[in-house]
Amino acid sequence: MMKNFYLMILMAVFALAGCNTIEGMGEDVEAGGEAVQEKADDVRN
């Protein structure tokens, strides 16, 4: 019973860590897209 409990806790920790990683990656991609968009606006003007 305790083995299952520890396994569930471990899985929850990995799931939460994965969400943070994906969220951080999304923010990096968004920042990169904004930088490209700003440069494109500079070239256009």
HUQUITA-V810428 format. One record per backbone hydrogen bond with DSSP energy under -1.0 kcal/mol. CO is the residue of the C=O (numbers start at 1). NH is the residue of the N-H. If there is no record, write none. Layout:
# HUQUITA-V810428
CO;NH + CO;NH
This chain:
# HUQUITA-V810428
1;5 + 2;6 + 3;7 + 4;8 + 5;9 + 6;10 + 7;11 + 8;12 + 9;13 + 10;14 + 11;15 + 12;16 + 13;17 + 14;18 + 15;19 + 16;20 + 17;21 + 18;22 + 19;23 + 20;24 + 21;25 + 22;26 + 23;27 + 24;28 + 25;29 + 26;30 + 27;31 + 28;32 + 29;33 + 30;34 + 31;35 + 32;36 + 33;37 + 34;38 + 35;39 + 36;40 + 37;41 + 38;42 + 39;43 + 40;44 + 41;45
